[in-house]
Amino acid sequence: MPAGSAGKLRDHGQRVEPVSGSRAARHLAAVLAMIAALTVTMARAQPEATMNTLAERYVKLVLAMGPHDPDYVDAYYGPARWRSVENAQARSLSQIGHDVDLLLGDLGRTPIIPSDDELPRLRREYLRQQLEALRARVRMLEGHTLTFDDESRALYDAVAPTHPESYFQDTLAELERVLPGDGSLTSRYGVFRSEFVIPPDRLDRVFTAAIAECRQRTLAHVELPANESFTVEYVTDKSWSGYNWYRGDFTSLIQVNTDLPIYIDRAIDLACHEGYPGHHVYNVLLEQHLVRDRGWPEFSVYALFSPQSLIAEGTANYGIDVAFPAGDRSAFERNVLFPAAALDGSRVEEYYAVQSLVAQLDYAGNEAARRYLNGTMDRVSASDWLTRYAMMTPERAEQRVRFFDQYRSYVINYNLGKDLVASFVERRGGRQDANRWDTFLKLLASPRLPSGLGQ
């Protein structure tokens, strides 16, 4: 039949009614549109399924690190059989490294379908960088030595700025002025701060009040699952002051170390950092939005020595400022926490004026860690540096060096992480309270990397 003919058609001897050319064109267009839509849907589904397969392999590799590195698997709430299988297999470090290389190759060959949703693109880059960090950690456990900065770049996708002693001198000079008297500046600061220690028998009531306020302020801006909760334990003999152990199903265990005196400012710091809107909320939102809603298994495991930690620690520290903007914190402490701790509420402003200066010395801890881990400073010198430039008591300085021994360049995640998160949020209009919460919470529930915070 010539093209375009509208004559009679016959099929196995049966007469078929002729169809007009315009009707046929419309029918064909509709069919082609349906096929195109189905093709796009299938194309999108295929990479998603492939990514989930690759993500499952990543989770199992992280779990395989557990026997080699007790600190590596910070949290896991995926299928129990995956952990059981990995424990039974007991992959060697060299085998893990080999399997990481294979997975990176397979990931690099997996296409991403363009979409208005940026999360699949972020997901792919996140998984790649987490794998790169895993490979670096394997090499470290095998005995490969990295400098402090090379290690932080490999593990956390970031490098902290370097500061000489002179960087801290102006702040120390100002502290000399506001803390006059005899003895060293560090000892004078210790005497001043000793008047703001939470009595041990009041510790729980102070933390309970701080947690309740942090939670209330967080829930005013985000709806959390009805069953989310955490419990608090007081522990000793740790290299850290507080820790959040996420258990899955929207629950956490928060531990507070009572080895050393706990000052009044630590109540809100720990309640926000470990709880609301910090680590607990961060993990809850990842489980809710990425694991359960999207079905992305890689977020059911938390590899501690990875870029995820800079985001986690940075948002946890910045979350303190988000929850307590401007003068909200001093007002709450004056009216609630100082009385709960049996401290003089009239000294709130005095205390935080000094604390704001001491906070400017925060990067001194990074310098001690950098020099100590690079081998240019021994243990005693590192403790002395922390005592002189970070205003730590000798006991707290020694605890911090223990932290360097255990967690190494992880220290950058707290201060550099906070600075990067603050810059990211505030560039997106986060100086306004409502916008700040909105941008902050979107960051918590996304797979963004440290290197992506500058974008």
N, C-alpha and C positions, 0 to 999 in steps of 0.2 A: 504494500500500500504506500502510495506516495506520502511523503511527510506533509502534515497539515490537513490531510483528507478527513472529512467528517461524514463519510459514506457509511453504509451498512457494514457491521462486523459480524463474523460468525465464529462460534466456538463450539467444536464438536457437533456441528449441525444445528445448534440452537441460536435463535435470533436474539441479538442484543441491541437494545435501543441506542441510537446514536447519541453522543454527548457533544455539546457545543464546545468550541475551542476555548472560550473564556472560562467556562465551568471546569474544564479539564486542567487548565493552567492554575486556577485557584486551588483545586484539589491537590495537584502535584506540589504546589508551594506549601500547603498545609502539612502534607506528608513529609516533605523535606525539612520543614521547621521542627516537626516532632522528632525526626531522626537526629537533627543537629542538637536539639536539647538533650536527647538521650545520650548522644555521644559525649557532650560536655559533662553530663552528670557522671557517666562511667569513667571519663578521663579524670575527673576530680576524685572519684572514689578510689580509683586504682592507686594513685600516689599516696592517698591517705592510708590505705591498707598496707602499702609497702612501707611507709614511714612507721606505722605501728609495729611492723615486723622488725624493722631496724631498731626501733626504740626498745622492744623487748630484749633484743640481743644486748643493747647497752645496759639495761637494768641488770641482766645476768652477769655482765662483766663487772659492774660495780659490786655486786654481791660476792663475786669471786675474789675481790680484794680483801674481804673481811678477815680471812685467816692470816693474811700477810700484814695487815695494817688495822689494828683494833679501832682506831679513830675514824677510819675512812667512811664507813656506812653510818651516817649520823641518824638517819631515819629510813624506815622501809615499812610500807603497809600494802604492798601488792600481794599476789598469790603466794601463799606459804610454800607451795611446792617448788617455786622457782628457787627460793633460798635453800630448801632441802636438797634439791638437785645439785646446786652449786657447791654446797658443803660436802656432798658425797663425791663429786668429781674432783674437788680440790685442785683446780688448775694451777700450774706453776706460774711464776711471774713472767717467765719468757713466753709461755703459752698465752697468757692474758695480753701481753704486748703484741704478739703475733695476731691475735684475734681482733685487737683494737685496730691494727693496720688494715685488716680485711674489711672491717666494718666501715672505716673511714672511706675506703675505696668504693664500697657499695653505696654509701651515702652520697658520695660525689657524683655518682651516675644516676641518682634518682631525681627526676624532673619535678619542678614546682609549677603548678598551673597558676598563671597570673590571676589575682583576685583583689577585690577591694579590702578584704580582710587581711591585715598585715601579720596576723599571728602565725599562719603556716610558714611564712618566710622567716619570721623570728625563730620559730620552732626549729627549722632546719639548721640555721646558723648556731642556735643554742646547742643542739645535739653535737654538731661538729666541734665546737669549742670545748664542750664537756669531755668529749673523747680525746681531744688534744691534751687536756689537763690530766686525764687518766693515764695517757701514755707517758707524760712527764713524771707523774707520781710513780709509775712502775720503774722508770729509769732511776729515780732517786732511791727507791728501795733496793734496787740492784747495785747501788753504790756510786752512781754518777753524781758528781758534785756540781751544783749551780751556785752562782753568786746570789745574794739576797734579791737583787733586782731581776735577774734572769729567772729566778724561781717564782717570784710573784707574777711576772709576766706570763710564765708558762702555766701556772696554776690558777691565777685569778684574773688574767686578762687585763692587768693594770700594773703600773709602776708608780710608787709614791715619790714625791719630790725629795731631794736631798737638802738638808739644812746644816750649816756649820754652827759652832757654838755661839757665834755672834748673833745669829738669828734670834736667839732666845734672851739676849742680854737686856734689851729694853723692857721686856716683861718682868724679868727678874729685878731690874732696878725699880720698877713701879711697885713690885711687891715689897721691896726693901722699905719703900716709903710708907706703905699702908700697914706694914707689920713691923713697927720699930721695936727695939729692945736689944737685950744681950743674946749671945749665942748665934749659931748659924741661922740663916734664913729658913732652912728646912725645919730646924728644931722649933723656931718661933711659929712657923705655920702649923707644925704638929700640935703645939700647945693651944693655939687658937682653935684648931679644928676639933680638939679633944672635947670642947664644950658643946659639940653638936653630934655626939655619938648617941645612937639609939640604944637605950638600956636593953639588955637581952630579954628581960621579962616583958618588955613592951614591943618587941620586934614584930611578933605576929599581928598584933592589932594595928600597928602602923602599916605593914604591908597589906593587910586586908583592906584598910581604908584607901590606900593608894591604888590598889587593883580595882576596887569598885569604881573609883572616879575615872580611871583610865578606860575602863570598860564602858561606862556610861557615855563618855565623850566619843568613843569610837562608834558605838551603836547609834549615835545621832546621825552618822554619815554613811553607814553601811549595814545592810541586813545580813547577819550571820545565821548559819543553820541553828535550828532550835536546840539541838543537842550539843552544841559546842561548849567545851569547858576545859579547865585544867586544874590540877592540884599542885600544891606547893609543899616542898620538903626542905628542911634545913639540914645541911650536910657539912662535913669537915674534910680536911686533907685533900684539897683540890688546888689546881694551879689557876683556876678561874674564880670569879666572884659570883657568877650566876650562869645557869644553863637551861635551855629549853630542849626537852626530849619529846619530839612529836610522835604520837602513837598511832595516828590515823583515826578515821571515823570522827574527825574534828575534835580530838582530845590531845592534851599535852601533859607532861610532867615537868614542872619548873622546880629546879633546885637552886637554893641560895646557900652559898658558902659562908659559914660563920667562923672561920679560922681567925680572922682579923676583925677589929671593930668595924661596924657598919654605920656610916654617917647618914644623916637625915636626907641628904640629896639622893642617896642611892635608892630610897624607897620608890620615888617616881621613876627614876632612871631604870631600875630593874622591872618595875611593874609595866612600864611602856615597852622597854626593849624586849623583854622575854614574853610579854603578854599582849596587851592592847595598846597601840595597833602594830606591835612588833612581830616577833617570830611566830607566836601562836596564830595571829590573824593572817600572816603571810602564808603559813602552811595550810590553814583552813581554806583560804581563797584558791590556792593552787589545787588542792584536792577537789574543791567544789567545782571550779570552772574548767580546769584542764584535765583532771583525771576522770571525774564523774561525767561532766557535761560533754566534753569532747572525746573522752576515751583515749587520752594520751598517756601511755603507761610509764614513760620516762620520768614523770613527776611524782610517781609513787616511791621513788628512792631519792635520797639526798646524799650526794657525795660531798663530804666536808671540804676536801682540798680541791675545790673547783670554782669556776667563776660564779656559780650560784651563791657562794658564800659572801662575796662582796656585795651582791644585791641584797642578800638577807641581812647582813650586819649593817650595811649602809642605810637601808630602809628602817631597820629597828632603831638605830640611833637618831635618824632624822625624824622618825615618828614621835619622838619626845616633843620636839618643837611643834609638830603638827597638832598633837593633842593639847598642848599647853602654849598657845600663842601669847606673845606680849607679856602682860602682867598677870595672866591667869595662874601661872604656877606659883608665884610668890604669894598671891592672895589665898590660894587653896592651902599652901603649906602653913601660912600664918594662922589661918582659921581652923585647920583640921589636923595636919600632920604634926606640927610642933606641939600642940597640946596633947595629942595622942602619945607622943614620945616624952612628955613632961619636960619640954624645952621651952625657952623663952621666945615666944612668937614675935616680940618686938625687935628681935635681932635678925629677922629674915633678910632684910635688905643688906645689912652689914655682911652677913654670911655669903650671900650670892654675889656681892660686889667683889669679894676676894676670890670666890670660885670662878667667876667669869675671867679673871686674870689668869688663874691657874690653867683654865681650859686652853688658853693660848699657847701653853707649853706642850700640848698633846702630841705633837709630832716629835718631841724629844724621845718618846718611847720607840718610835720607828728607827731613829738614829742609833739608839742603844742596840736594838735588834739587828740592824744592818751591820754594824761594826762587830758585834759579838758573833753573828753567824758567818760573817766573812773572815773571821779569825784575826781581826786587827785589834780586838779587845777581849780580855779574858773575863771570867765570871765575876770576879771581884770588881774589876773596872766597870763592867756593865751595870752592876748594882750601884756603884758609886755615881755613875753618870745619871742613872734614874733618880737617885737621891738629890743630886745637885740641880739637874735641869728639868726633871719632871715633878719635883717636889714630893717624892714618895718617901715614906718612912723606910728605914733599912729593911724592916720585915716585909713590907709590901713590895719593895724593890726586888728582894730575893724571890718572892712569889712570882713576880713578873718574869724574872729570868727563867724560872721553872716553866713558865708558859712558853718562852722562846724555845726552850729545849723540846717541848712537846709539840708545839704548833708552828714554830718557825716563822715564816713570812706572813702567816695568817694575820698578824697584827695590823697590816695595812687596811684590812677590810673595815675596821671600825672608823678610823678618822678619814682616810681617803674615800672609803665607801660613802660615808655621810656627806662629804663635800661634793662628790659626783652626783649623788641622788638629789641633794639640795639644788645644785645647778640645773639638773634635768627638770625638776618640778617647777622651779621658779622661772625658767625660761618659757615655760608653757602657761604663764599667768598664775603660777602658784603663790604669788605674794598676797593674793586675795584669799581669805580663809576658805570659802566654798570651793574655789578653783583648786586650791592647794589640796584639799581632801580628795577631790575628784581625780586629779592627776596622780596623786600618791596612790590611791587605791587601784587605779588602772595599772600602775607599775607593779604593784604587789601581785596582781593576777595575770601577769604576762611573762613570757620567757625571754625578756630582754637581757642582753649581756652588758657587762661593764663598758666595753668599747662602744656599745650602742647608746650609752647615756649622753655622749657628746653630740648626737645627731638630732 
